[in-house]
Amino acid sequence: MPATVYHELADHGTAETPVNPYLDPAIEAGWVRVATPLPGDRTDALDTVDEPVEAARHLADEFLNRRSKYPVTNNWRDASLVALAVRLFERNVRIRVITHTADERLAAACARIPPEFGYYEIESRYYNPPQTAKREFPHTDSLTWDGR
């Protein structure tokens, strides 16, 4: 889980540190980890970026911005999911990545951009409407590549 997305979904209420009722149980169970911050700055031009992870984030941000009513709101944070997928592929010899999102454009970016870097073992699962994620999101023992 990208740190920016964890914090976006967290309840910042009155606690000293944010609490995330959706992800904290999975983190405590050991099947979700919050990634270290990803490199890059939104103000950097794509043609000045050399690192694949940073380039993937810029490409995802551009992709999301072209299709968004509010291009500067969350897209840079959302693009971190695509960048994290590329980071995972870079650091692991043989993996598959499955993303889960209630954002249709982000699901498309997750499925389209990593293959541009040579990573094809990725699937993006989209939940519509977003409330279906609460009913349909799989439990850890039922997560598989081929099924939900």
C-alpha positions as CSV (number, residue, x, y, z in Angstrom):
1,M,0.0,0.0,0.0
2,P,1.5,3.4,-0.9
3,A,1.9,5.6,2.1
4,T,0.1,8.4,0.4
5,V,-3.0,6.2,-0.2
6,Y,-2.9,4.9,3.4
7,H,-2.9,8.4,4.8
8,E,-5.7,9.5,2.3
9,L,-7.9,6.7,3.6
10,A,-7.0,7.2,7.3
11,D,-9.1,8.9,10.0
12,H,-7.0,11.8,11.3
13,G,-9.6,12.7,14.0
14,T,-8.3,13.5,17.4
15,A,-5.7,10.8,17.7
16,E,-2.0,11.7,17.6
17,T,-1.4,9.3,14.7
18,P,-3.9,8.5,12.0
19,V,-6.0,5.3,12.3
20,N,-7.1,3.4,9.2
21,P,-10.1,1.1,10.1
22,Y,-9.9,-0.5,6.6
23,L,-6.2,-1.3,6.5
24,D,-5.0,-1.5,10.1
25,P,-6.4,-5.0,10.7
26,A,-4.7,-6.3,7.5
27,I,-1.4,-4.6,8.5
28,E,-1.6,-6.2,12.0
29,A,-2.3,-9.6,10.4
30,G,0.8,-9.2,8.2
31,W,-0.7,-9.3,4.7
32,V,-0.5,-5.6,4.0
33,R,2.5,-3.3,4.4
34,V,2.7,0.4,3.9
35,A,5.5,1.1,1.5
36,T,8.3,3.6,2.0
37,P,7.6,6.9,0.3
38,L,8.0,6.8,-3.5
39,P,10.5,9.1,-5.3
40,G,9.5,12.0,-7.5
41,D,7.9,15.4,-7.4
42,R,4.8,16.2,-9.4
43,T,6.5,19.4,-10.7
44,D,9.3,17.4,-12.4
45,A,8.9,17.1,-16.1
46,L,8.5,13.5,-17.4
47,D,11.4,13.9,-19.8
48,T,13.7,14.7,-16.9
49,V,12.9,11.5,-15.0
50,D,15.2,8.5,-15.3
51,E,13.9,6.1,-12.8
52,P,11.1,3.7,-14.0
53,V,9.2,4.0,-10.7
54,E,9.1,7.8,-10.9
55,A,8.3,7.7,-14.7
56,A,5.4,5.3,-14.0
57,R,4.0,7.7,-11.4
58,H,4.2,10.6,-13.9
59,L,2.6,8.6,-16.7
60,A,-0.2,7.5,-14.4
61,D,-0.7,11.1,-13.1
62,E,-1.0,12.3,-16.8
63,F,-3.3,9.5,-17.7
64,L,-5.6,10.2,-14.7
65,N,-5.5,14.0,-15.2
66,R,-6.6,13.7,-18.9
67,R,-9.8,11.9,-17.7
68,S,-10.5,13.7,-14.4
69,K,-12.9,16.5,-13.6
70,Y,-10.5,17.5,-10.8
71,P,-7.0,16.9,-12.1
72,V,-5.0,18.3,-9.2
73,T,-7.0,16.8,-6.3
74,N,-5.9,13.2,-5.8
75,N,-4.3,12.0,-8.9
76,W,-0.7,12.3,-7.8
77,R,-1.5,10.2,-4.7
78,D,-3.5,7.7,-6.8
79,A,-0.7,7.4,-9.3
80,S,1.5,6.1,-6.5
81,L,-0.3,2.8,-6.7
82,V,1.0,2.4,-10.3
83,A,4.4,3.4,-9.2
84,L,4.4,1.0,-6.3
85,A,3.5,-1.8,-8.7
86,V,6.5,-1.0,-10.9
87,R,8.7,-0.8,-7.8
88,L,7.5,-4.3,-6.7
89,F,8.2,-5.7,-10.2
90,E,11.7,-4.1,-10.2
91,R,12.7,-5.6,-6.9
92,N,11.2,-9.1,-7.3
93,V,12.3,-11.7,-9.9
94,R,8.9,-13.4,-10.3
95,I,5.8,-11.9,-8.9
96,R,2.2,-11.1,-9.9
97,V,0.5,-7.9,-8.8
98,I,-3.2,-7.5,-8.2
99,T,-4.6,-4.1,-7.5
100,H,-8.0,-3.4,-6.0
101,T,-9.7,0.0,-6.4
102,A,-13.0,1.7,-6.5
103,D,-11.7,4.2,-9.1
104,E,-12.3,3.1,-12.6
105,R,-9.6,5.3,-14.2
106,L,-7.1,4.2,-11.6
107,A,-7.9,0.5,-12.4
108,A,-7.3,1.2,-16.1
109,A,-3.9,3.0,-15.3
110,C,-2.8,0.1,-13.1
111,A,-3.6,-2.4,-16.0
112,R,-2.0,-0.3,-18.8
113,I,1.1,1.4,-17.5
114,P,3.3,-1.3,-15.9
115,P,3.3,-3.2,-19.2
116,E,4.9,-0.2,-20.8
117,F,7.9,-1.0,-18.6
118,G,7.8,-4.7,-19.5
119,Y,5.7,-6.0,-16.6
120,Y,2.7,-8.0,-17.7
121,E,1.8,-10.1,-14.7
122,I,-0.7,-7.5,-13.3
123,E,-4.4,-7.5,-12.9
124,S,-6.5,-4.6,-11.7
125,R,-9.8,-5.3,-10.0
126,Y,-12.4,-2.6,-10.0
127,Y,-15.3,-2.3,-7.6
128,N,-18.4,-0.5,-8.8
129,P,-20.1,1.1,-7.0
130,P,-17.3,1.6,-4.4
131,Q,-19.6,0.2,-1.6
132,T,-19.3,-3.3,-3.3
133,A,-15.7,-3.5,-2.1
134,K,-17.0,-4.0,1.5
135,R,-19.0,-7.0,0.3
136,E,-16.8,-8.3,-2.5
137,F,-13.2,-7.7,-1.4
138,P,-11.7,-11.1,-0.7
139,H,-10.3,-12.3,2.6
140,T,-6.6,-13.2,2.7
141,D,-7.2,-16.9,2.5
142,S,-9.2,-16.5,-0.7
143,L,-6.9,-14.2,-2.6
144,T,-5.8,-15.9,-5.8
145,W,-4.5,-14.9,-9.2
146,D,-7.4,-16.4,-11.1
147,G,-10.4,-15.6,-8.9
148,R,-11.8,-12.9,-6.7
